[in-house]
Amino acid sequence: KSQSGLLSNVTKAEQAVWEEQWVHCAKQLNQWETLSAYARDINQFDIMLECFWKTDDWDALREILHDPMPSDASQTKIYDI
C-alpha cells in the first residue's frame, strides 16, 4: 500500500525498512507467489530471480536471465562468499 502513496506521513527510510522486513517475513513464510507478484509490481530483479527459483517457474527464470540485467544498481546485489 505504501507504493501507492497511501502512507504519506511515513519517511522514505522507514518505508524502506518496513518493505525490507515484509520481504524477509514473506520469504520465511514461503509466500513465494505473493512475493513474486510484489517483485513484478516494483520490478525488483533479485526478488524475482529467487521467487522463480523457489516456485520452480523455470520458463520465467530462463526468460528473465536472457533479458539484460537492470541498469539500476540498487536492484542488483553482490554477495560475499
Secondary structure, 3 states (H helix, E strand, C coil): CHHHCCCCCCCHHHHHHHHHHHHHHHHHCCCHHHHHHHHHHHCCHHHHHHHHHHCCCHHHHHHHHHCCCCCCHHHCCCCCC
